[in-house]
Amino acid sequence: MLKVKQFVFNHFQTNCYLLWNDSTKECFIIDPSMDTQDEEKKMALFVQQHCLDVTRILLTHAHIDHITGLKWACERFGLPVTTHPDSAQMIGHAAAYAKIMGFLASDFSNLQYNYINGGDSLKIGTDTLQCRHVPGHCIGSLCFVAENPKMVFTGDALFHGSIGRTDLPGGDNTLLIDKIRSELLTLCDDYAVLPGHGDCSSIGDEKNYNPFL
């Protein structure tokens, strides 16, 4: 069975998740958004205290507020970044976006990449995480679906009562809504929605009450 720890990091209040198999302690970091040494220490201490074995650094997408801790995480745990191929292009421009969005310019050079796409599956101990390609908020956006327990990590595609903004480069509102409907709302109503910002929700609530859908 999978367990989740949610952190909220940086001044954009980005949700970063630790996801691990409770039996094997194999662990994924989803969207390493820590932006200070204190936030880095908070993450490292939790991993150490719970004896977790971090095996993937996983991105829903590569906007700067979701990857401020990417270089640190990859170096700290000796891992490549696991992401959609289109995200590599965005990571290459991340330092420029950092200045615009109020972050210190970051160095994302010398990263190693492990590419995934929609339809791929990732093993985490005895459990499986399914990858779904949900662009529209930006290129390369992925959501991750687990079955035990039922939950989906939606990044900035789907929020509680809202959807991702589409006015940034690579945004496409029509595409985003189409992909949410085909890739996410086809899940059962009891799937928990764990978004990139804000409160958690459920697929059922978003089907019934999200004004954008």
BAGUKE-394150 format. One record per residue (C-alpha): x, y, z; residue number from 1. Coordinates in Angstrom, 1 decimal, always signed. Layout:
+--------+--------+--------+-----+
!      X !      Y !      Z !   k !
+--------+--------+--------+-----+
!      X !      Y !      Z ! NUM !
...
+--------+--------+--------+-----+
# end
This chain:
+--------+--------+--------+-----+
!      X !      Y !      Z !   k !
+--------+--------+--------+-----+
!   +0.0 !   +0.0 !   +0.0 !   1 !
!   +1.2 !   +3.5 !   -0.8 !   2 !
!   +1.5 !   +6.3 !   +1.7 !   3 !
!   +1.8 !  +10.1 !   +1.0 !   4 !
!   +3.4 !  +13.0 !   +2.7 !   5 !
!   +2.5 !  +16.5 !   +1.4 !   6 !
!   +4.8 !  +19.4 !   +1.8 !   7 !
!   +4.1 !  +23.0 !   +0.8 !   8 !
!   +7.2 !  +24.8 !   -0.4 !   9 !
!   +8.4 !  +28.2 !   -1.7 !  10 !
!   +6.5 !  +31.5 !   -2.0 !  11 !
!   +4.1 !  +30.0 !   -4.6 !  12 !
!   +2.9 !  +27.5 !   -2.0 !  13 !
!   +3.7 !  +24.6 !   -4.3 !  14 !
!   +2.7 !  +21.1 !   -3.1 !  15 !
!   +5.5 !  +18.6 !   -3.1 !  16 !
!   +4.7 !  +15.0 !   -2.4 !  17 !
!   +6.6 !  +12.1 !   -1.0 !  18 !
!   +5.0 !   +8.8 !   -2.2 !  19 !
!   +6.3 !   +5.5 !   -0.8 !  20 !
!   +5.5 !   +1.8 !   -0.6 !  21 !
!   +4.9 !   +1.1 !   +3.1 !  22 !
!   +6.4 !   -2.4 !   +2.8 !  23 !
!   +9.5 !   -1.8 !   +0.8 !  24 !
!  +10.1 !   +1.9 !   +1.7 !  25 !
!  +10.7 !   +2.6 !   -2.0 !  26 !
!   +9.9 !   +6.3 !   -2.4 !  27 !
!   +9.3 !   +8.9 !   -5.2 !  28 !
!   +9.6 !  +12.7 !   -4.8 !  29 !
!   +7.0 !  +14.3 !   -6.9 !  30 !
!   +7.7 !  +18.0 !   -7.8 !  31 !
!  +10.7 !  +18.9 !   -5.7 !  32 !
!   +9.8 !  +22.5 !   -5.0 !  33 !
!  +11.9 !  +23.3 !   -1.9 !  34 !
!  +13.5 !  +26.7 !   -2.3 !  35 !
!  +15.6 !  +27.2 !   +0.9 !  36 !
!  +18.1 !  +25.2 !   +2.9 !  37 !
!  +15.4 !  +24.9 !   +5.7 !  38 !
!  +13.0 !  +23.3 !   +3.2 !  39 !
!  +15.7 !  +21.0 !   +1.9 !  40 !
!  +16.5 !  +19.9 !   +5.4 !  41 !
!  +12.9 !  +19.3 !   +6.2 !  42 !
!  +12.6 !  +17.0 !   +3.2 !  43 !
!  +15.9 !  +15.2 !   +4.0 !  44 !
!  +15.0 !  +14.7 !   +7.7 !  45 !
!  +11.6 !  +13.2 !   +6.8 !  46 !
!  +13.2 !  +10.7 !   +4.4 !  47 !
!  +15.8 !   +9.8 !   +7.0 !  48 !
!  +13.4 !   +9.5 !   +9.9 !  49 !
!  +11.1 !   +7.2 !   +8.0 !  50 !
!  +14.0 !   +5.1 !   +6.5 !  51 !
!  +12.8 !   +5.8 !   +2.9 !  52 !
!  +14.7 !   +4.8 !   -0.2 !  53 !
!  +14.3 !   +7.5 !   -2.8 !  54 !
!  +14.4 !   +5.9 !   -6.2 !  55 !
!  +12.8 !   +8.6 !   -8.5 !  56 !
!  +12.6 !  +12.4 !   -8.7 !  57 !
!   +9.3 !  +12.7 !  -10.6 !  58 !
!   +7.9 !  +15.8 !  -12.3 !  59 !
!   +4.2 !  +16.6 !  -13.2 !  60 !
!   +5.6 !  +19.5 !  -15.3 !  61 !
!   +8.6 !  +21.8 !  -15.4 !  62 !
!   +7.3 !  +25.3 !  -14.4 !  63 !
!   +9.9 !  +26.9 !  -12.1 !  64 !
!   +7.7 !  +26.8 !   -9.0 !  65 !
!   +7.6 !  +23.0 !   -9.2 !  66 !
!  +11.3 !  +22.5 !   -9.8 !  67 !
!  +13.1 !  +24.9 !   -7.5 !  68 !
!  +14.6 !  +22.0 !   -5.6 !  69 !
!  +15.2 !  +19.7 !   -8.6 !  70 !
!  +19.0 !  +20.1 !   -8.8 !  71 !
!  +19.4 !  +19.6 !   -5.0 !  72 !
!  +17.1 !  +16.5 !   -5.0 !  73 !
!  +18.9 !  +14.9 !   -8.0 !  74 !
!  +22.3 !  +15.5 !   -6.4 !  75 !
!  +21.2 !  +14.6 !   -2.8 !  76 !
!  +19.8 !  +11.2 !   -3.9 !  77 !
!  +22.1 !  +10.6 !   -6.9 !  78 !
!  +19.2 !  +10.2 !   -9.4 !  79 !
!  +18.1 !  +11.5 !  -12.8 !  80 !
!  +14.9 !  +13.5 !  -13.2 !  81 !
!  +12.0 !  +11.4 !  -14.5 !  82 !
!   +9.8 !  +13.5 !  -16.7 !  83 !
!   +8.1 !  +13.9 !  -20.1 !  84 !
!  +10.6 !  +14.7 !  -22.9 !  85 !
!   +8.9 !  +18.1 !  -23.5 !  86 !
!   +9.8 !  +19.2 !  -20.0 !  87 !
!  +13.5 !  +19.1 !  -20.8 !  88 !
!  +13.0 !  +22.1 !  -23.1 !  89 !
!  +11.3 !  +24.0 !  -20.3 !  90 !
!  +14.0 !  +23.1 !  -17.8 !  91 !
!  +16.5 !  +24.6 !  -20.2 !  92 !
!  +14.7 !  +28.0 !  -19.9 !  93 !
!  +13.9 !  +27.7 !  -16.1 !  94 !
!  +16.6 !  +30.1 !  -15.0 !  95 !
!  +15.1 !  +32.9 !  -17.1 !  96 !
!  +11.6 !  +32.2 !  -15.8 !  97 !
!  +13.0 !  +32.1 !  -12.3 !  98 !
!  +13.9 !  +35.8 !  -12.4 !  99 !
!  +10.4 !  +36.7 !  -13.8 ! 100 !
!   +8.6 !  +34.8 !  -11.1 ! 101 !
!  +10.7 !  +36.1 !   -8.2 ! 102 !
!  +13.0 !  +33.1 !   -7.6 ! 103 !
!  +16.8 !  +33.2 !   -7.6 ! 104 !
!  +18.2 !  +32.1 !  -10.9 ! 105 !
!  +18.8 !  +28.4 !  -10.7 ! 106 !
!  +21.4 !  +26.2 !  -12.3 ! 107 !
!  +19.8 !  +23.1 !  -13.9 ! 108 !
!  +22.9 !  +22.2 !  -16.0 ! 109 !
!  +24.3 !  +18.6 !  -16.0 ! 110 !
!  +21.0 !  +17.0 !  -15.1 ! 111 !
!  +20.4 !  +13.4 !  -16.2 ! 112 !
!  +17.0 !  +12.6 !  -17.7 ! 113 !
!  +14.8 !   +9.5 !  -17.6 ! 114 !
!  +11.9 !  +10.1 !  -20.1 ! 115 !
!   +8.4 !   +8.9 !  -19.6 ! 116 !
!   +5.1 !   +9.5 !  -21.5 ! 117 !
!   +1.4 !   +8.9 !  -21.2 ! 118 !
!   +0.6 !   +5.2 !  -21.0 ! 119 !
!   +3.8 !   +4.3 !  -19.1 ! 120 !
!   +3.8 !   +2.6 !  -15.7 ! 121 !
!   +6.3 !   +3.1 !  -12.9 ! 122 !
!   +6.8 !   +0.4 !  -10.3 ! 123 !
!   +7.1 !   +1.6 !   -6.7 ! 124 !
!   +7.7 !   -1.5 !   -4.6 ! 125 !
!   +4.8 !   -3.8 !   -5.2 ! 126 !
!   +2.6 !   -0.9 !   -6.4 ! 127 !
!   +2.3 !   +0.8 !   -9.8 ! 128 !
!   +1.9 !   +4.4 !  -10.8 ! 129 !
!   +0.3 !   +5.0 !  -14.1 ! 130 !
!   +1.3 !   +8.0 !  -16.2 ! 131 !
!   -1.3 !  +10.1 !  -18.1 ! 132 !
!   -0.3 !  +12.9 !  -20.5 ! 133 !
!   -2.5 !  +16.0 !  -19.8 ! 134 !
!   -1.0 !  +19.0 !  -21.6 ! 135 !
!   -2.7 !  +22.3 !  -21.9 ! 136 !
!   -1.4 !  +24.1 !  -18.8 ! 137 !
!   +2.0 !  +23.6 !  -20.4 ! 138 !
!   +3.8 !  +21.2 !  -22.6 ! 139 !
!   +4.9 !  +17.9 !  -21.1 ! 140 !
!   +2.4 !  +17.9 !  -18.3 ! 141 !
!   +1.8 !  +14.5 !  -16.7 ! 142 !
!   -0.6 !  +13.2 !  -14.1 ! 143 !
!   +0.1 !  +10.1 !  -12.0 ! 144 !
!   -2.6 !   +7.6 !  -11.0 ! 145 !
!   -2.3 !   +5.1 !   -8.1 ! 146 !
!   -4.8 !   +2.4 !   -7.2 ! 147 !
!   -3.9 !   +1.4 !   -3.6 ! 148 !
!   -5.2 !   +3.8 !   -2.3 ! 149 !
!   -7.0 !   +5.4 !   -5.2 ! 150 !
!   -5.5 !   +8.8 !   -5.9 ! 151 !
!   -4.2 !  +10.9 !   -8.8 ! 152 !
!   -1.4 !  +13.6 !   -8.7 ! 153 !
!   -2.7 !  +16.2 !  -11.1 ! 154 !
!   +0.1 !  +18.9 !  -10.9 ! 155 !
!   -1.3 !  +22.1 !  -12.3 ! 156 !
!   -3.8 !  +20.5 !  -14.7 ! 157 !
!   -6.7 !  +20.1 !  -12.2 ! 158 !
!   -7.3 !  +21.8 !   -8.9 ! 159 !
!  -10.1 !  +21.8 !   -6.3 ! 160 !
!  -12.7 !  +23.8 !   -8.1 ! 161 !
!  -10.4 !  +25.1 !  -10.8 ! 162 !
!   -8.0 !  +24.1 !  -13.6 ! 163 !
!   -4.5 !  +25.3 !  -14.5 ! 164 !
!   -3.9 !  +28.7 !  -16.1 ! 165 !
!   -3.3 !  +28.6 !  -19.8 ! 166 !
!   -2.0 !  +32.1 !  -20.5 ! 167 !
!   +1.7 !  +31.1 !  -20.2 ! 168 !
!   +3.8 !  +29.8 !  -23.1 ! 169 !
!   +2.5 !  +26.4 !  -24.2 ! 170 !
!   -0.9 !  +26.9 !  -22.7 ! 171 !
!   -4.0 !  +25.8 !  -24.5 ! 172 !
!   -7.4 !  +26.0 !  -22.7 ! 173 !
!   -9.3 !  +23.9 !  -25.1 ! 174 !
!   -6.7 !  +21.2 !  -25.0 ! 175 !
!   -6.5 !  +21.2 !  -21.2 ! 176 !
!  -10.2 !  +20.8 !  -20.7 ! 177 !
!  -10.3 !  +18.0 !  -23.4 ! 178 !
!   -7.5 !  +16.1 !  -21.7 ! 179 !
!   -8.9 !  +16.6 !  -18.2 ! 180 !
!  -12.2 !  +15.0 !  -19.4 ! 181 !
!  -10.6 !  +12.1 !  -21.3 ! 182 !
!   -7.6 !  +11.3 !  -18.9 ! 183 !
!   -8.8 !  +12.3 !  -15.5 ! 184 !
!  -12.6 !  +12.5 !  -15.3 ! 185 !
!  -12.8 !   +8.9 !  -16.6 ! 186 !
!  -11.5 !   +7.8 !  -13.3 ! 187 !
!  -13.9 !   +6.6 !  -10.7 ! 188 !
!  -15.5 !   +9.3 !   -8.5 ! 189 !
!  -13.7 !   +8.1 !   -5.3 ! 190 !
!  -10.2 !   +8.8 !   -6.6 ! 191 !
!   -8.6 !  +11.5 !   -4.5 ! 192 !
!   -7.2 !  +14.5 !   -6.4 ! 193 !
!   -3.8 !  +15.7 !   -5.1 ! 194 !
!   -3.0 !  +18.9 !   -7.0 ! 195 !
!   +0.1 !  +21.1 !   -7.4 ! 196 !
!   -1.4 !  +23.9 !   -5.3 ! 197 !
!   -4.1 !  +24.2 !   -2.7 ! 198 !
!   -6.4 !  +21.6 !   -1.1 ! 199 !
!   -7.1 !  +18.1 !   -2.2 ! 200 !
!  -10.4 !  +17.0 !   -3.7 ! 201 !
!  -11.9 !  +14.0 !   -5.5 ! 202 !
!  -12.8 !  +13.2 !   -9.1 ! 203 !
!  -16.4 !  +13.0 !   -8.2 ! 204 !
!  -16.4 !  +16.5 !   -6.7 ! 205 !
!  -14.7 !  +17.9 !   -9.7 ! 206 !
!  -17.1 !  +16.2 !  -12.1 ! 207 !
!  -20.1 !  +17.6 !  -10.2 ! 208 !
!  -18.9 !  +21.0 !   -9.0 ! 209 !
!  -15.9 !  +22.4 !  -10.9 ! 210 !
!  -17.3 !  +25.4 !  -12.8 ! 211 !
!  -14.6 !  +25.1 !  -15.5 ! 212 !
!  -15.7 !  +21.6 !  -16.4 ! 213 !
+--------+--------+--------+-----+
# end
